[in-house]
């Protein structure tokens, strides 16, 4: 075989190798696109935050190999970062940590909205040992990306220490950024859905549940009381002479008064009790697992608390207020939710139409 033929054969072999590599890379790229498409559909098909995080946990465990990893979200009230997911060594200890904006690498990423791959955190000034001290884990390398949607940072995903003891690669970061993009959209959709749901069941003025929610909750709670054989009490409350406040001081002051009454009610009941603004100046409180004698004590406590309060102080009005309250209990008095409401309302009006400032039992 002459030299020219050898060169041609060698060139052909190299071309074949190049084609094989390109074909392999093409197949891998198609596989990645299919995976991303599957992940995107899975993440954005749910409006349940817990389900979204569950899907994300499975995908990161399958596609990447961190020894530890976390997803942190920004607390919308405090701006602190909180651990929504913590996987790996010391995970339980990490869950209670809260990070300030800019604190540590993950805090920096969330504050700046930029991704980072850090092969050796010991030489990076942004690294904080706070989480390691709490969890007993030693961070060596980090890949961290922000969770962003429409320019707004929701939190960050942080991978710590690759399982093969190498630093995280640019490919790892690209994959993580893609996962983060889908996750951020899914989380934002979930929050918007929750906000819409909240608006449909809460009263704009007082922040309490509205009558629509009361009807839904009451039906379920009556059924639970029937099934588990416990008492369900209802307090039906109406403000005395509320119209006088509106007439004398205007509807804005009347609205403010209702909001202040709601705050008093929140302080007077258990976390398991449900307070609703039923309509106008009427409020309903449901007390699960509360027999009538205990519910009566709660009703009297509310009556005295409102009577002792000075309302509209910021407006310089300092008005006092009394309430008329009706009380009834399932199954002692009522056989279903309709009768429970009717009897509580009737008991309230028996006070309203006589002495006011009192509690009547059905």
GINORPE-V346816 format. One record per residue. N is the residue number from 1. PHI is phi in radians with two decimals (none if undefined). PSI is psi in degrees with one decimal (NA if undefined). OMEGA is omega in whole degrees, -180 to 180 (999 if undefined). Layout:
N | PHI | PSI | OMEGA
N | PHI | PSI | OMEGA
//
This chain:
1 | none | 126.3 | -178
2 | -1.34 | 170.2 | -175
3 | -1.09 | -36.5 | -179
4 | -1.12 | -43.4 | 179
5 | -1.11 | -39.8 | 179
6 | -1.06 | -42.0 | 179
7 | -1.11 | -40.4 | 179
8 | -1.11 | -42.4 | 180
9 | -1.14 | -42.5 | 179
10 | -1.10 | -41.4 | 179
11 | -1.13 | -40.4 | 180
12 | -1.13 | -39.5 | 179
13 | -1.11 | -44.0 | 178
14 | -1.09 | -40.9 | 178
15 | -1.08 | -41.1 | 179
16 | -1.12 | -41.3 | 178
17 | -1.09 | -44.7 | 179
18 | -1.07 | -42.1 | 179
19 | -1.12 | -39.8 | 179
20 | -1.12 | -43.0 | 179
21 | -1.11 | -43.7 | 180
22 | -1.10 | -41.2 | 180
23 | -1.12 | -41.3 | 179
24 | -1.11 | -46.3 | 179
25 | -1.10 | -38.5 | 179
26 | -1.10 | -43.3 | 179
27 | -1.11 | -41.7 | 179
28 | -1.12 | -40.5 | -179
29 | -1.14 | -40.5 | 177
30 | -1.11 | -41.0 | 178
31 | -1.08 | -42.0 | 178
32 | -1.12 | -43.2 | 179
33 | -1.07 | -41.0 | 178
34 | -1.11 | -41.5 | 179
35 | -1.10 | -47.3 | 179
36 | -1.07 | -40.0 | 179
37 | -1.08 | -43.1 | 178
38 | -1.12 | -45.1 | -180
39 | -1.10 | -44.7 | -180
40 | -1.04 | -45.2 | 179
41 | -1.13 | -41.6 | -178
42 | -1.13 | -45.0 | -177
43 | -1.22 | -42.8 | -175
44 | -1.52 | 0.3 | 179
45 | -1.53 | -10.6 | -178
46 | -1.95 | 146.1 | 175
47 | -1.92 | 4.8 | 179
48 | -1.66 | 115.8 | -176
49 | -1.03 | -40.3 | 180
50 | -1.10 | -38.4 | 178
51 | -1.18 | -39.7 | 178
52 | -1.06 | -46.5 | -179
53 | -1.18 | -33.8 | 177
54 | -1.11 | -43.6 | 178
55 | -1.10 | -44.1 | -180
56 | -1.07 | -42.7 | 179
57 | -1.00 | -44.3 | -179
58 | -1.14 | -40.7 | -176
59 | -1.24 | -41.8 | 179
60 | -1.16 | -40.0 | 178
61 | -1.11 | -32.3 | -177
62 | -1.46 | -39.2 | -171
63 | -1.67 | -26.1 | -178
64 | -2.16 | 167.1 | -174
65 | -2.26 | 55.4 | 177
66 | -1.40 | 147.9 | 174
67 | -1.28 | -38.2 | 175
68 | -2.31 | 148.8 | 171
69 | -2.73 | 157.9 | -176
70 | -2.52 | 151.5 | 168
71 | -2.08 | 125.1 | -180
72 | -2.06 | 141.0 | 177
73 | -2.06 | 149.9 | 179
74 | -1.40 | 123.8 | 174
75 | -1.16 | 120.3 | -173
76 | -1.20 | -17.1 | 179
77 | -1.62 | -40.6 | -175
78 | -1.82 | -13.1 | -176
79 | 1.21 | 5.7 | 176
80 | -1.34 | 156.8 | 175
81 | -1.62 | 129.7 | -180
82 | -2.10 | 146.2 | -178
83 | -1.42 | 109.2 | 175
84 | -1.54 | -33.5 | 174
85 | -2.30 | 135.1 | 173
86 | -2.45 | 116.0 | -176
87 | -2.11 | 137.4 | 176
88 | 1.94 | -166.3 | -176
89 | -1.09 | 131.2 | 179
90 | 1.28 | 18.7 | -175
91 | -1.05 | -44.5 | -177
92 | -1.09 | -36.0 | 180
93 | -1.25 | -29.3 | -180
94 | -1.25 | -27.8 | -172
95 | -1.05 | -28.1 | -176
96 | -1.61 | -1.0 | -179
97 | -1.40 | 140.5 | 173
98 | -2.15 | 132.2 | -177
99 | -1.91 | 139.8 | 178
100 | -1.34 | 157.0 | 176
101 | -0.96 | 128.3 | 180
102 | 1.49 | -5.7 | -178
103 | -1.41 | 124.2 | 180
104 | 1.27 | 179.9 | -179
105 | -1.14 | -45.4 | -178
106 | -1.16 | -34.3 | 176
107 | -1.16 | -38.9 | 178
108 | -1.13 | -44.9 | -179
109 | -1.08 | -43.2 | 180
110 | -1.17 | -36.3 | -179
111 | -1.28 | -42.0 | -176
112 | -1.54 | -20.1 | -178
113 | 1.22 | 31.0 | -178
114 | -2.21 | 147.1 | 179
115 | -1.45 | 154.0 | 179
116 | -2.45 | 141.4 | 164
117 | -2.14 | 121.3 | -178
118 | -2.14 | 108.7 | -178
119 | -1.15 | -33.9 | -177
120 | -2.42 | 102.4 | -175
121 | -1.23 | -19.2 | -176
122 | -1.15 | -20.1 | -180
123 | -1.89 | 10.5 | 179
124 | -1.84 | 120.6 | -177
125 | -1.14 | -16.6 | -180
126 | -1.38 | -15.7 | -177
127 | -1.22 | 136.5 | 176
128 | -2.08 | 135.7 | -180
129 | -1.49 | 3.7 | -175
130 | -0.96 | -50.2 | -177
131 | -1.20 | -39.1 | 179
132 | -1.08 | -40.8 | -180
133 | -1.10 | -38.6 | -180
134 | -1.29 | -42.3 | -173
135 | -1.55 | -17.8 | -177
136 | 1.35 | 14.8 | -179
137 | -1.81 | 148.7 | 179
138 | -1.89 | 113.5 | 179
139 | -1.41 | 130.9 | 177
140 | -1.97 | -50.8 | -180
141 | -2.30 | 156.0 | -174
142 | -2.48 | 140.8 | 164
143 | -2.16 | 127.1 | -174
144 | -2.46 | 134.3 | 180
145 | -2.32 | 147.2 | 178
146 | -1.37 | 151.4 | 169
147 | -1.66 | 108.8 | -174
148 | -2.25 | 142.1 | 173
149 | -2.50 | 125.9 | -178
150 | 0.90 | 42.3 | 177
151 | 1.37 | -0.4 | -180
152 | -1.79 | 128.1 | 179
153 | -1.51 | 124.3 | 179
154 | -1.67 | -23.6 | -177
155 | 2.90 | -147.8 | -178
156 | -2.79 | 155.8 | 172
157 | -1.97 | 131.8 | -177
158 | -2.21 | 123.0 | 174
159 | -1.76 | 136.5 | -176
160 | -2.20 | 124.7 | 175
161 | 1.04 | 106.4 | 177
162 | -1.17 | 140.9 | -178
163 | -1.08 | -27.2 | 179
164 | -1.57 | 11.5 | 177
165 | 1.16 | 10.3 | 172
166 | -1.65 | 166.7 | 174
167 | -1.28 | 158.5 | 176
168 | -1.21 | 143.5 | -176
169 | -1.66 | 172.8 | 175
170 | -1.12 | -33.9 | 177
171 | -1.12 | -39.9 | 176
172 | -1.05 | -43.7 | -179
173 | -1.13 | -41.8 | 179
174 | -1.09 | -43.9 | 179
175 | -1.11 | -42.8 | -180
176 | -1.14 | -39.6 | 178
177 | -1.11 | -38.4 | 178
178 | -1.14 | -44.7 | 177
179 | -1.05 | -41.7 | -179
180 | -1.13 | -39.0 | 179
181 | -1.06 | -48.3 | 179
182 | -1.10 | -42.6 | -177
183 | -1.13 | -42.4 | -180
184 | -1.08 | -42.6 | 178
185 | -1.08 | -44.0 | -179
186 | -1.13 | -41.6 | 180
187 | -1.14 | -43.7 | 179
188 | -1.11 | -41.2 | 176
189 | -1.06 | -41.6 | 179
190 | -1.09 | -43.0 | -180
191 | -1.17 | -40.7 | 178
192 | -1.12 | -40.2 | 178
193 | -1.09 | -44.4 | 179
194 | -1.08 | -37.4 | -179
195 | -1.16 | -42.0 | 178
196 | -1.11 | -43.7 | 179
197 | -1.07 | -41.4 | -180
198 | -1.11 | -40.3 | -180
199 | -1.12 | -28.9 | -178
200 | -1.40 | -14.7 | -177
201 | -2.09 | 1.6 | 180
202 | -2.09 | 154.8 | 179
203 | -1.54 | 123.8 | -176
204 | -1.04 | -36.9 | -173
205 | -1.27 | -46.6 | -173
206 | -1.81 | -17.0 | -175
207 | 1.36 | 1.0 | 178
208 | -1.43 | 167.5 | 172
209 | -1.13 | 154.0 | 179
210 | -1.77 | -179.5 | -176
211 | -1.14 | -28.7 | 177
212 | -1.08 | -46.3 | 179
213 | -1.16 | -38.0 | 179
214 | -0.98 | -44.5 | -179
215 | -1.09 | -41.0 | 179
216 | -1.17 | -48.7 | -176
217 | -1.20 | -39.6 | -177
218 | -1.08 | -41.9 | 179
219 | -1.06 | -44.4 | 179
220 | -1.16 | -40.3 | -175
221 | -1.25 | -35.8 | 175
222 | -1.11 | -41.1 | 179
223 | -1.13 | -40.6 | 178
224 | -1.12 | -42.2 | 179
225 | -1.09 | -39.1 | 179
226 | -1.17 | -43.8 | -176
227 | -1.20 | -42.0 | -175
228 | -1.76 | 7.0 | 172
229 | 1.01 | 51.6 | 173
230 | -2.19 | 167.6 | -177
231 | -1.51 | 144.3 | 174
232 | -2.23 | 115.9 | -178
233 | -1.85 | 151.9 | 179
234 | -2.26 | 132.0 | 173
235 | -1.88 | 124.8 | 178
236 | -1.98 | 119.4 | -169
237 | -2.19 | 138.7 | 178
238 | -2.31 | 136.4 | -180
239 | -1.33 | 134.2 | 179
240 | -1.40 | 133.3 | 175
241 | 1.01 | 33.1 | 180
242 | -1.12 | -33.7 | -180
243 | -1.05 | -31.5 | -180
244 | -1.12 | -36.3 | 179
245 | -1.14 | -45.8 | 179
246 | -1.07 | -44.9 | -178
247 | -1.15 | -38.1 | -174
248 | -1.49 | -39.5 | -172
249 | -2.02 | -6.3 | 178
250 | 1.70 | 161.2 | -175
251 | -1.22 | -27.8 | 177
252 | -1.12 | -41.6 | 177
253 | -1.19 | -35.6 | 177
254 | -1.09 | -42.4 | 179
255 | -1.14 | -41.1 | 178
256 | -1.10 | -38.2 | 179
257 | -1.08 | -42.8 | 179
258 | -1.08 | -40.2 | 179
259 | -1.14 | -37.4 | 179
260 | -1.23 | -36.5 | 175
261 | -1.09 | -41.3 | 179
262 | -1.03 | -39.9 | 180
263 | -1.14 | -37.5 | 176
264 | -1.10 | -45.3 | -179
265 | -1.06 | -40.8 | 180
266 | -1.04 | -33.5 | -179
267 | -1.34 | -17.5 | -170
268 | -1.73 | -6.6 | -174
269 | -2.12 | 168.5 | 178
270 | -1.32 | 162.6 | 178
271 | -1.16 | -24.0 | -180
272 | -1.44 | -12.4 | 180
273 | -1.42 | 152.5 | -177
274 | -2.01 | 123.4 | 178
275 | -1.88 | 131.9 | 180
276 | -2.26 | 142.8 | 166
277 | -1.53 | 111.6 | -172
278 | -1.37 | -30.4 | -179
279 | 2.72 | 140.7 | 180
280 | 1.02 | -121.8 | 178
281 | -1.90 | 28.9 | 178
282 | -1.84 | 138.3 | 179
283 | -2.25 | 145.4 | 177
284 | -2.18 | 135.2 | 177
285 | -2.15 | 125.5 | 176
286 | -1.75 | 132.6 | -179
287 | -2.12 | 91.4 | 179
288 | -1.13 | 144.5 | 178
289 | 1.00 | 37.0 | 179
290 | -2.19 | 110.9 | 175
291 | -1.17 | 169.1 | -171
292 | -1.10 | -37.1 | -177
293 | -1.13 | -39.8 | 178
294 | -1.23 | -39.1 | 178
295 | -1.11 | -35.2 | 178
296 | -1.11 | -40.7 | 178
297 | -1.10 | -39.4 | 177
298 | -1.11 | -44.2 | -180
299 | -1.06 | -43.0 | 179
300 | -1.17 | -38.2 | 178
301 | -1.09 | -41.5 | 178
302 | -1.13 | -45.2 | -178
303 | -1.02 | -45.2 | -178
304 | -1.25 | -35.6 | 180
305 | -1.12 | -43.1 | 180
306 | -1.21 | -38.2 | 179
307 | -1.13 | -31.9 | -178
308 | -1.48 | -14.5 | -176
309 | -1.38 | 146.1 | 172
310 | -1.83 | 116.7 | -176
311 | -1.69 | 157.5 | 177
312 | 1.02 | 42.1 | 180
313 | -1.21 | -38.3 | -180
314 | -1.10 | -28.4 | 178
315 | -1.48 | -2.1 | -180
316 | 1.34 | 16.9 | -176
317 | -1.62 | -42.3 | 177
318 | 0.90 | 53.1 | -178
319 | -1.55 | 151.1 | 175
320 | -1.72 | 165.4 | -173
321 | -2.65 | 145.6 | 171
322 | -2.19 | 165.2 | -178
323 | -2.35 | 151.1 | 172
324 | -1.85 | 129.3 | -172
325 | -2.22 | 134.4 | 172
326 | -1.96 | 144.7 | -176
327 | -2.36 | 133.6 | 176
328 | -2.57 | 162.1 | -173
329 | -2.38 | 137.7 | 172
330 | -1.74 | 135.4 | 3
331 | -1.71 | 10.3 | -176
332 | -1.04 | -43.0 | -175
333 | -1.87 | -39.2 | -173
334 | -2.05 | 150.4 | -178
335 | -1.74 | -13.7 | 179
336 | -2.72 | -178.7 | -175
337 | -1.19 | -34.4 | -179
338 | -1.12 | -46.4 | -179
339 | -1.20 | -33.0 | 178
340 | -1.05 | -47.0 | 178
341 | -1.14 | -44.3 | -178
342 | -1.09 | -43.7 | -178
343 | -1.22 | -38.5 | 178
344 | -1.15 | -41.1 | 178
345 | -1.11 | -43.0 | 180
346 | -1.12 | -41.2 | 179
347 | -1.13 | -38.8 | 179
348 | -1.09 | -43.8 | -179
349 | -1.19 | -24.5 | 176
350 | -1.16 | -30.7 | 175
351 | -1.39 | -43.5 | -177
352 | -1.03 | -37.9 | -175
353 | -1.55 | 2.1 | 179
354 | -2.16 | -95.5 | -172
355 | -1.54 | -23.9 | -166
356 | 1.01 | 178.1 | 178
357 | 0.83 | 57.6 | -180
358 | -2.80 | 176.2 | 178
359 | -2.17 | 127.5 | 177
360 | -2.08 | 139.9 | 178
361 | -1.82 | 143.9 | 179
362 | -1.41 | NA | 999
//
